Amino acid sequence: MRHAPDWARFASKHWEQSPTRLRLGAPLIPPGQAFQGLVSVSAPFRFGTRFRALPDVRFFADAARLRAPGTLLPGAADADAAAYLQRVGRELGAARGFQCFVEQPLMADYAQWERVRAFVDGVLAQVGVPVLPIVSDLWLGRFSEPPQGAARRAHHARFTAVLHGRLRVRQWTKDVREARTVEAQAGDVLYAPSDVWQEETSDAGALVLRLWIPVRGDEAVEAVKTLAVKLLEARGGQEDAVPYLPYPGKPGRTQVPRLAHTASALRDVTHGPDLRQVLRITWAQRVSASALEPAPPPRAHEPLEEDAFVRKTPPGRVVRMLDSPGQWLWAVNGHAFAGPGPFAARVLDALAPGIPVRVGALCGLGRGAAQREQVRALLETLHALRGIERVSGKEA
């Protein structure tokens, strides 16, 4: 991204008001990087659908979804997006459109996730972090009709970023019959408010990333309900029996024991501390990830020696919340953990972005052996979650 948008102007003139085009000067994600990520996530889907798997890969030929697309999915033999488009176009025939669609592609590659998060940060700094997560999808193909996999999400604004090729986008609102058509090329990002409908076509082929940003706070009620049900299931275990009234019925009010027990347990869950704690954890994770969820997994744990140098990564966002008296909740890049108390603020202050600091010096900020070990454990956790990075001795 060569040219950062003027987000203050964007928020005042376009956010939830009118569509616009942002010209970044370069694709939001390098097309080669995005394509190689697509190759990687496609491999398990070549021979059939994987249910409830994320990232989720689907392939469409015209309007039909192929359940076992095989080599029609991107593979290691395809040099890049252009080569893939040419190969599949030959195999299917010039008259047929096709589309490889991936839901939540960013969770598999931290480098891509980080680049998109830097873009999203500019928007959220102006409009706030949404109460629900941002959904991403990626599609590559050649289609004269709107992509089959990319369904519209109500109450979501969206950014459509062209990474390769050209895209034709038709936009309209429900109460306006006249539509506008926009041509976008690699390096362009199209914004559409939540009340704007949109159809995309690409005759020559395109690689496109789309971000769906929730704009209605009242939808958080559904998220709270979902969390409450999960807590209820965890408390009650799995029960396959179906509750029913006894037959023949008895005069007066009859109570179904299983339903009465469930109602009582649900009341305990919604009024107890567990739901509030889960909501705190979820919110800390969401803010630290700029709502781009699911976040990529941590890297492997790596011990940090006394003479090692580390520095804070510029995009690394550390969120600290008091969870309960004496207990602190930390979240970094979408991952939460129980961290040390107020003294750890001195460690964060010593970790200025881009400035290497010796691990031994940071551990020395702890008072006594126990706190020094807590600092070391904290640094190793921050390193695993990419909140800090190791610096070579030469660079330090």
The 8 nearest C-alpha neighbors of each residue, nearest first, counted from 0:
[[1, 25, 23, 27, 2, 26, 24, 3],
 [2, 0, 24, 23, 25, 3, 26, 27],
 [1, 3, 23, 0, 24, 4, 22, 25],
 [2, 4, 1, 23, 5, 0, 118, 6],
 [5, 3, 6, 2, 21, 23, 9, 22],
 [6, 4, 8, 7, 9, 3, 121, 10],
 [5, 7, 9, 8, 4, 10, 121, 122],
 [8, 6, 10, 9, 5, 11, 125, 122],
 [7, 9, 11, 6, 10, 5, 12, 13],
 [10, 8, 6, 13, 12, 7, 11, 5],
 [9, 11, 14, 7, 8, 12, 13, 6],
 [10, 12, 8, 9, 13, 7, 14, 6],
 [11, 13, 9, 10, 8, 14, 16, 17],
 [14, 12, 16, 17, 9, 10, 15, 11],
 [13, 15, 10, 16, 9, 12, 192, 11],
 [16, 14, 192, 13, 17, 193, 156, 191],
 [17, 15, 13, 14, 192, 12, 18, 191],
 [16, 18, 13, 192, 15, 19, 191, 14],
 [19, 17, 191, 190, 192, 13, 20, 16],
 [18, 20, 190, 189, 17, 21, 13, 191],
 [19, 21, 189, 188, 190, 22, 187, 18],
 [22, 20, 188, 187, 23, 189, 19, 4],
 [21, 23, 187, 24, 186, 188, 20, 2],
 [22, 24, 2, 186, 25, 0, 1, 187],
 [23, 25, 186, 1, 22, 2, 0, 26],
 [26, 24, 186, 0, 23, 1, 27, 185],
 [27, 25, 186, 162, 28, 185, 29, 0],
 [26, 28, 0, 25, 186, 29, 162, 160],
 [29, 27, 26, 30, 33, 111, 162, 114],
 [30, 28, 32, 31, 26, 33, 27, 162],
 [31, 29, 33, 32, 162, 34, 28, 163],
 [32, 30, 34, 33, 29, 35, 79, 80],
 [33, 31, 35, 29, 30, 34, 36, 28],
 [32, 34, 30, 36, 31, 35, 29, 37],
 [35, 33, 37, 31, 36, 32, 30, 80],
 [36, 34, 38, 32, 37, 33, 31, 39],
 [35, 37, 39, 33, 34, 38, 32, 40],
 [36, 38, 34, 35, 40, 39, 41, 33],
 [39, 37, 35, 73, 41, 74, 36, 40],
 [38, 40, 36, 37, 41, 42, 35, 74],
 [39, 41, 37, 42, 38, 36, 54, 43],
 [42, 40, 38, 44, 39, 43, 37, 56],
 [41, 43, 44, 40, 45, 39, 38, 74],
 [44, 42, 41, 45, 40, 46, 49, 47],
 [45, 43, 47, 41, 42, 46, 48, 56],
 [46, 44, 69, 68, 42, 43, 47, 67],
 [47, 45, 67, 69, 44, 68, 48, 43],
 [46, 48, 67, 44, 66, 45, 49, 68],
 [47, 49, 66, 44, 50, 67, 46, 57],
 [50, 48, 52, 47, 51, 44, 55, 43],
 [49, 51, 52, 48, 55, 53, 47, 44],
 [52, 50, 49, 53, 55, 54, 48, 56],
 [53, 51, 50, 55, 49, 54, 56, 48],
 [54, 52, 55, 103, 51, 102, 104, 56],
 [53, 55, 103, 104, 102, 52, 101, 56],
 [54, 56, 53, 102, 101, 52, 57, 103],
 [57, 55, 101, 100, 41, 54, 44, 102],
 [58, 56, 100, 99, 101, 55, 59, 64],
 [57, 59, 99, 98, 65, 64, 100, 68],
 [60, 58, 64, 98, 97, 63, 65, 61],
 [61, 59, 97, 63, 96, 62, 64, 98],
 [60, 62, 96, 97, 63, 95, 59, 142],
 [63, 61, 60, 59, 147, 64, 97, 96],
 [64, 62, 60, 59, 61, 65, 147, 58],
 [63, 65, 59, 58, 66, 60, 62, 57],
 [64, 66, 68, 67, 58, 59, 63, 60],
 [65, 67, 47, 48, 68, 64, 58, 57],
 [66, 68, 47, 46, 65, 69, 45, 48],
 [69, 67, 71, 65, 45, 66, 72, 70],
 [70, 68, 45, 71, 46, 67, 72, 44],
 [69, 71, 72, 68, 45, 73, 74, 87],
 [72, 70, 68, 69, 87, 73, 58, 45],
 [71, 73, 70, 69, 68, 74, 41, 45],
 [74, 72, 38, 71, 83, 77, 41, 37],
 [75, 73, 38, 76, 77, 72, 70, 42],
 [74, 76, 77, 38, 73, 78, 35, 39],
 [75, 77, 74, 78, 73, 83, 79, 82],
 [78, 76, 83, 75, 74, 79, 82, 73],
 [79, 77, 82, 76, 80, 75, 83, 81],
 [80, 78, 82, 81, 77, 31, 83, 34],
 [79, 81, 83, 82, 34, 84, 78, 206],
 [80, 82, 84, 83, 79, 85, 78, 204],
 [83, 81, 85, 79, 84, 80, 77, 78],
 [84, 82, 80, 86, 85, 81, 77, 87],
 [83, 85, 81, 82, 87, 86, 88, 80],
 [84, 86, 88, 82, 83, 87, 89, 81],
 [87, 85, 83, 89, 88, 84, 82, 90],
 [86, 88, 90, 89, 84, 85, 91, 83],
 [87, 89, 85, 91, 86, 90, 92, 93],
 [90, 88, 92, 86, 87, 91, 85, 93],
 [89, 91, 87, 88, 92, 86, 71, 93],
 [92, 90, 88, 89, 87, 95, 93, 94],
 [93, 91, 89, 94, 88, 90, 95, 87],
 [92, 94, 95, 88, 89, 91, 96, 90],
 [93, 95, 92, 96, 91, 88, 61, 89],
 [96, 94, 93, 92, 61, 91, 97, 60],
 [95, 97, 142, 61, 141, 60, 143, 94],
 [98, 96, 60, 59, 140, 141, 61, 142],
 [97, 99, 140, 59, 139, 58, 100, 141],
 [100, 98, 58, 139, 138, 57, 140, 59],
 [99, 101, 138, 57, 56, 137, 148, 98],
 [102, 100, 56, 137, 55, 136, 104, 138],
 [101, 103, 136, 55, 54, 104, 135, 137],
 [104, 102, 135, 54, 136, 105, 106, 101],
 [105, 103, 54, 106, 102, 101, 107, 136],
 [106, 104, 112, 107, 108, 103, 111, 109],
 [105, 107, 295, 294, 104, 293, 108, 103],
 [106, 108, 105, 295, 104, 109, 54, 40],
 [109, 107, 110, 111, 105, 106, 112, 295],
 [108, 110, 112, 111, 295, 113, 107, 106],
 [111, 109, 113, 112, 108, 114, 105, 115],
 [112, 110, 114, 113, 109, 108, 105, 115],
 [111, 113, 109, 105, 115, 110, 114, 116],
 [112, 114, 116, 110, 111, 115, 109, 117],
 [115, 113, 111, 117, 116, 112, 110, 118],
 [114, 116, 118, 112, 117, 113, 119, 111],
 [115, 117, 119, 113, 118, 114, 120, 112],
 [118, 116, 120, 114, 115, 119, 113, 121],
 [119, 117, 115, 116, 120, 121, 114, 122],
 [118, 120, 116, 122, 121, 117, 115, 123],
 [121, 119, 123, 117, 122, 118, 116, 124],
 [122, 120, 119, 124, 123, 118, 6, 117],
 [121, 123, 119, 120, 124, 125, 6, 126],
 [122, 124, 127, 126, 120, 125, 128, 121],
 [123, 125, 121, 122, 127, 120, 126, 128],
 [124, 126, 123, 122, 127, 10, 7, 6],
 [125, 127, 123, 124, 122, 128, 10, 14],
 [128, 126, 123, 124, 125, 129, 122, 130],
 [127, 129, 123, 130, 286, 289, 290, 126],
 [130, 128, 131, 213, 127, 214, 132, 290],
 [129, 131, 219, 216, 128, 132, 213, 282],
 [130, 132, 129, 213, 219, 133, 290, 222],
 [133, 131, 290, 292, 291, 134, 129, 130],
 [132, 134, 212, 291, 290, 211, 292, 135],
 [135, 133, 211, 210, 132, 103, 212, 136],
 [136, 134, 210, 103, 209, 211, 102, 133],
 [135, 137, 102, 209, 103, 101, 208, 104],
 [138, 136, 208, 101, 207, 100, 209, 104],
 [139, 137, 100, 207, 99, 206, 101, 98],
 [140, 138, 206, 99, 98, 205, 207, 100],
 [139, 141, 98, 204, 97, 205, 99, 142],
 [140, 142, 204, 96, 201, 97, 202, 203],
 [141, 143, 96, 201, 144, 200, 202, 97],
 [142, 144, 200, 202, 201, 96, 145, 141],
 [143, 145, 142, 200, 146, 199, 198, 96],
 [144, 146, 199, 198, 200, 147, 143, 142],
 [147, 145, 148, 149, 144, 98, 142, 199],
 [146, 148, 149, 145, 62, 59, 150, 98],
 [147, 149, 146, 150, 100, 57, 59, 98],
 [148, 150, 147, 146, 151, 100, 136, 145],
 [149, 151, 148, 152, 147, 146, 145, 153],
 [150, 152, 153, 149, 196, 197, 155, 211],
 [153, 151, 155, 150, 154, 211, 193, 156],
 [152, 154, 155, 151, 193, 194, 156, 213],
 [153, 155, 193, 214, 213, 215, 152, 156],
 [156, 154, 213, 193, 212, 153, 211, 214],
 [155, 157, 193, 192, 212, 211, 191, 213],
 [158, 156, 211, 210, 191, 190, 212, 155],
 [157, 159, 190, 210, 189, 209, 188, 160],
 [160, 158, 209, 189, 188, 208, 157, 190],
 [159, 161, 188, 208, 207, 187, 209, 162],
 [162, 160, 207, 185, 187, 163, 184, 186],
 [161, 163, 185, 26, 206, 30, 207, 160],
 [164, 162, 206, 185, 205, 161, 30, 165],
 [165, 163, 205, 204, 185, 184, 206, 166],
 [164, 166, 184, 205, 183, 201, 185, 163],
 [167, 165, 201, 183, 182, 200, 168, 184],
 [166, 168, 182, 200, 199, 181, 201, 183],
 [169, 167, 199, 181, 180, 198, 166, 182],
 [168, 170, 180, 198, 197, 179, 181, 199],
 [171, 169, 197, 179, 178, 196, 180, 168],
 [172, 170, 178, 196, 195, 179, 197, 175],
 [173, 171, 195, 175, 174, 196, 194, 170],
 [174, 172, 175, 171, 176, 196, 195, 194],
 [173, 175, 172, 176, 171, 177, 194, 195],
 [176, 174, 172, 173, 177, 171, 178, 195],
 [177, 175, 178, 174, 171, 173, 172, 179],
 [176, 178, 175, 171, 179, 172, 170, 174],
 [179, 177, 171, 170, 176, 169, 180, 175],
 [178, 180, 170, 169, 171, 181, 177, 168],
 [181, 179, 169, 168, 170, 178, 182, 167],
 [180, 182, 168, 167, 183, 169, 179, 170],
 [181, 183, 167, 166, 168, 180, 184, 165],
 [184, 182, 166, 165, 187, 167, 181, 161],
 [185, 183, 165, 187, 161, 164, 186, 166],
 [184, 186, 161, 162, 163, 187, 26, 164],
 [185, 187, 26, 25, 24, 23, 161, 22],
 [188, 186, 22, 185, 184, 21, 161, 183],
 [187, 189, 160, 21, 159, 20, 158, 161],
 [190, 188, 20, 159, 158, 19, 21, 160],
 [189, 191, 158, 19, 18, 157, 20, 159],
 [190, 192, 18, 157, 156, 195, 193, 158],
 [193, 191, 15, 156, 194, 195, 17, 18],
 [192, 194, 156, 155, 154, 195, 191, 15],
 [195, 193, 192, 172, 196, 154, 173, 15],
 [196, 194, 172, 171, 192, 193, 191, 170],
 [197, 195, 171, 170, 172, 194, 198, 173],
 [196, 198, 170, 169, 195, 171, 168, 199],
 [199, 197, 169, 145, 168, 170, 200, 196],
 [200, 198, 168, 145, 167, 169, 197, 166],
 [201, 199, 143, 167, 145, 142, 144, 166],
 [202, 200, 166, 204, 142, 141, 203, 143],
 [201, 203, 141, 143, 204, 142, 200, 166],
 [204, 202, 201, 141, 205, 165, 164, 142],
 [205, 203, 141, 201, 140, 202, 164, 84],
 [204, 206, 164, 163, 165, 139, 140, 207],
 [205, 207, 139, 163, 162, 138, 161, 164],
 [206, 208, 161, 138, 162, 137, 160, 205],
 [209, 207, 137, 160, 136, 159, 161, 138],
 [208, 210, 159, 136, 158, 135, 160, 137],
 [209, 211, 135, 158, 157, 134, 212, 159],
 [210, 212, 157, 134, 133, 155, 156, 135],
 [211, 213, 133, 155, 156, 157, 210, 214],
 [214, 212, 155, 215, 129, 154, 131, 156],
 [213, 215, 155, 154, 212, 216, 156, 129],
 [216, 214, 217, 213, 218, 154, 155, 219],
 [215, 217, 218, 219, 130, 214, 129, 213],
 [216, 218, 219, 215, 220, 221, 130, 214],
 [219, 217, 220, 216, 221, 215, 222, 131],
 [218, 220, 222, 217, 221, 216, 130, 223],
 [221, 219, 223, 218, 222, 217, 224, 216],
 [222, 220, 224, 219, 223, 218, 225, 217],
 [221, 223, 219, 225, 224, 220, 226, 218],
 [222, 224, 220, 226, 225, 221, 227, 219],
 [225, 223, 221, 227, 222, 226, 228, 220],
 [224, 226, 222, 228, 223, 227, 221, 229],
 [227, 225, 229, 223, 228, 224, 230, 222],
 [226, 228, 224, 230, 225, 229, 231, 223],
 [227, 229, 231, 225, 230, 226, 232, 224],
 [230, 228, 232, 226, 231, 227, 233, 225],
 [231, 229, 233, 227, 228, 232, 234, 226],
 [230, 232, 228, 234, 229, 233, 227, 235],
 [233, 231, 229, 235, 234, 230, 236, 228],
 [234, 232, 230, 231, 236, 235, 229, 237],
 [235, 233, 231, 232, 236, 230, 264, 229],
 [234, 236, 232, 233, 231, 237, 238, 264],
 [237, 235, 233, 232, 234, 238, 231, 239],
 [236, 238, 239, 235, 232, 233, 234, 240],
 [237, 239, 240, 236, 235, 241, 232, 257],
 [238, 240, 241, 237, 242, 236, 257, 235],
 [241, 239, 238, 242, 257, 243, 237, 258],
 [240, 242, 243, 239, 238, 257, 258, 244],
 [243, 241, 257, 240, 258, 255, 244, 256],
 [244, 242, 241, 245, 255, 257, 258, 246],
 [243, 245, 255, 246, 242, 248, 253, 254],
 [246, 244, 248, 247, 243, 249, 255, 253],
 [247, 245, 248, 244, 249, 243, 253, 250],
 [246, 248, 245, 249, 244, 250, 253, 243],
 [247, 249, 246, 245, 250, 244, 253, 251],
 [248, 250, 251, 247, 253, 252, 245, 246],
 [251, 249, 248, 252, 253, 247, 245, 246],
 [252, 250, 253, 249, 248, 254, 244, 245],
 [251, 253, 254, 250, 249, 248, 255, 244],
 [254, 252, 251, 255, 249, 244, 250, 248],
 [253, 255, 256, 252, 259, 244, 258, 257],
 [254, 256, 258, 257, 244, 259, 243, 253],
 [257, 255, 259, 258, 254, 260, 242, 261],
 [256, 258, 260, 259, 255, 242, 261, 243],
 [259, 257, 261, 260, 255, 256, 262, 242],
 [258, 260, 256, 262, 261, 257, 255, 263],
 [259, 261, 257, 263, 258, 262, 256, 264],
 [262, 260, 258, 264, 263, 259, 265, 257],
 [263, 261, 265, 259, 264, 260, 258, 266],
 [262, 264, 266, 260, 261, 265, 259, 267],
 [263, 265, 267, 261, 266, 262, 260, 268],
 [266, 264, 268, 262, 267, 263, 261, 269],
 [265, 267, 263, 269, 264, 268, 270, 262],
 [266, 268, 264, 270, 265, 271, 269, 263],
 [269, 267, 265, 271, 266, 270, 264, 274],
 [268, 270, 266, 267, 271, 265, 274, 227],
 [271, 269, 267, 268, 266, 272, 274, 265],
 [270, 272, 268, 267, 273, 269, 274, 275],
 [271, 273, 275, 274, 276, 270, 268, 269],
 [272, 274, 276, 275, 271, 277, 268, 230],
 [275, 273, 277, 276, 272, 278, 269, 268],
 [276, 274, 278, 272, 273, 277, 279, 271],
 [275, 277, 279, 273, 278, 274, 272, 280],
 [278, 276, 280, 274, 279, 275, 281, 273],
 [277, 279, 281, 275, 276, 280, 282, 274],
 [280, 278, 276, 282, 277, 281, 283, 275],
 [279, 281, 277, 283, 278, 282, 284, 276],
 [282, 280, 278, 284, 279, 283, 277, 285],
 [281, 283, 285, 279, 284, 280, 278, 286],
 [284, 282, 280, 286, 285, 281, 330, 279],
 [283, 285, 333, 281, 287, 282, 330, 334],
 [286, 284, 290, 282, 288, 283, 287, 289],
 [285, 287, 289, 283, 288, 284, 290, 282],
 [286, 288, 332, 284, 316, 333, 331, 285],
 [289, 287, 333, 332, 290, 285, 286, 291],
 [288, 290, 286, 291, 287, 285, 120, 116],
 [291, 289, 285, 132, 288, 133, 292, 286],
 [292, 290, 133, 289, 288, 132, 293, 294],
 [293, 291, 294, 290, 132, 133, 288, 134],
 [292, 294, 106, 291, 295, 103, 333, 105],
 [293, 295, 292, 106, 333, 296, 291, 288],
 [294, 296, 106, 109, 107, 108, 293, 297],
 [295, 297, 294, 298, 106, 107, 384, 109],
 [298, 296, 384, 383, 299, 295, 385, 334],
 [297, 299, 383, 300, 296, 384, 385, 382],
 [298, 300, 383, 301, 297, 384, 382, 296],
 [301, 299, 383, 298, 302, 379, 380, 382],
 [300, 302, 299, 303, 379, 383, 382, 298],
 [303, 301, 379, 304, 300, 375, 376, 378],
 [304, 302, 307, 301, 379, 305, 358, 375],
 [305, 303, 307, 306, 302, 358, 359, 308],
 [304, 306, 359, 358, 307, 303, 357, 360],
 [305, 307, 304, 357, 359, 358, 308, 303],
 [308, 306, 304, 358, 305, 357, 303, 309],
 [309, 307, 357, 390, 356, 355, 358, 389],
 [310, 308, 389, 355, 390, 388, 356, 357],
 [311, 309, 355, 387, 354, 388, 353, 350],
 [310, 312, 387, 352, 350, 353, 351, 386],
 [311, 313, 387, 315, 314, 386, 352, 388],
 [314, 312, 352, 315, 311, 353, 316, 386],
 [315, 313, 312, 316, 117, 113, 386, 116],
 [316, 314, 386, 312, 313, 332, 317, 385],
 [317, 315, 287, 331, 314, 332, 318, 386],
 [316, 318, 331, 330, 287, 315, 319, 329],
 [317, 319, 330, 329, 287, 283, 316, 331],
 [320, 318, 329, 328, 317, 330, 327, 321],
 [321, 319, 328, 327, 322, 329, 318, 283],
 [320, 322, 327, 323, 328, 326, 319, 324],
 [323, 321, 327, 326, 328, 320, 324, 276],
 [322, 324, 326, 321, 325, 327, 328, 320],
 [325, 323, 326, 322, 321, 327, 340, 320],
 [324, 326, 323, 327, 340, 321, 322, 339],
 [327, 325, 323, 322, 324, 321, 328, 340],
 [328, 326, 321, 322, 338, 320, 340, 337],
 [327, 329, 337, 320, 322, 319, 338, 321],
 [328, 330, 319, 336, 335, 318, 338, 337],
 [331, 329, 335, 318, 334, 284, 283, 317],
 [330, 332, 317, 334, 287, 333, 316, 386],
 [333, 331, 288, 287, 334, 316, 315, 384],
 [332, 334, 288, 284, 287, 294, 331, 285],
 [335, 333, 330, 331, 284, 332, 336, 384],
 [336, 334, 330, 329, 284, 331, 280, 333],
 [335, 337, 329, 328, 338, 330, 334, 331],
 [338, 336, 328, 329, 327, 339, 335, 326],
 [337, 339, 327, 329, 328, 336, 340, 377],
 [340, 338, 343, 327, 373, 341, 337, 342],
 [339, 341, 342, 327, 343, 338, 325, 326],
 [340, 342, 343, 344, 339, 345, 327, 325],
 [341, 343, 344, 340, 345, 365, 339, 346],
 [344, 342, 346, 345, 341, 340, 339, 347],
 [343, 345, 347, 346, 342, 341, 348, 340],
 [344, 346, 348, 343, 347, 342, 349, 364],
 [347, 345, 343, 349, 344, 348, 361, 350],
 [348, 346, 344, 350, 349, 345, 343, 351],
 [347, 349, 345, 346, 350, 344, 351, 343],
 [348, 350, 346, 347, 351, 345, 361, 356],
 [351, 349, 347, 348, 311, 310, 352, 346],
 [350, 352, 354, 349, 311, 353, 348, 310],
 [353, 351, 311, 313, 354, 312, 350, 310],
 [352, 354, 310, 311, 351, 355, 312, 313],
 [353, 355, 310, 351, 352, 356, 350, 311],
 [356, 354, 310, 309, 308, 395, 353, 390],
 [357, 355, 308, 309, 310, 358, 354, 350],
 [356, 358, 308, 360, 359, 307, 306, 309],
 [359, 357, 305, 361, 360, 307, 308, 362],
 [358, 360, 305, 362, 361, 357, 363, 306],
 [361, 359, 363, 357, 358, 362, 364, 356],
 [360, 362, 358, 363, 359, 364, 346, 357],
 [363, 361, 371, 359, 364, 374, 360, 365],
 [362, 364, 360, 361, 365, 359, 371, 366],
 [365, 363, 362, 361, 366, 346, 360, 345],
 [366, 364, 371, 370, 363, 362, 367, 374],
 [367, 365, 370, 364, 371, 368, 363, 369],
 [366, 368, 369, 370, 365, 371, 363, 372],
 [367, 369, 371, 370, 372, 366, 365, 373],
 [370, 368, 372, 371, 367, 373, 366, 365],
 [369, 371, 365, 373, 372, 368, 366, 367],
 [372, 370, 365, 362, 374, 368, 373, 369],
 [373, 371, 375, 369, 374, 370, 376, 368],
 [372, 374, 370, 376, 371, 375, 377, 369],
 [373, 375, 377, 371, 372, 362, 376, 378],
 [374, 376, 372, 378, 377, 373, 362, 379],
 [377, 375, 373, 379, 374, 378, 372, 380],
 [376, 378, 374, 380, 375, 379, 373, 381],
 [379, 377, 381, 375, 380, 376, 382, 374],
 [378, 380, 382, 376, 381, 377, 383, 375],
 [381, 379, 383, 377, 382, 378, 376, 384],
 [382, 380, 386, 378, 384, 379, 383, 387],
 [381, 383, 387, 385, 379, 380, 384, 386],
 [382, 384, 298, 380, 297, 385, 381, 300],
 [383, 385, 297, 381, 382, 386, 380, 331],
 [386, 384, 382, 387, 383, 381, 388, 315],
 [385, 387, 315, 381, 384, 312, 382, 311],
 [388, 386, 311, 382, 312, 385, 310, 381],
 [389, 387, 309, 310, 382, 312, 385, 390],
 [388, 390, 309, 308, 391, 310, 387, 307],
 [391, 389, 308, 309, 395, 388, 392, 394],
 [390, 392, 394, 393, 395, 389, 308, 307],
 [393, 391, 395, 394, 390, 308, 307, 306],
 [392, 394, 391, 395, 390, 308, 355, 307],
 [395, 393, 391, 392, 390, 355, 308, 389],
 [394, 392, 393, 355, 391, 390, 308, 356]]
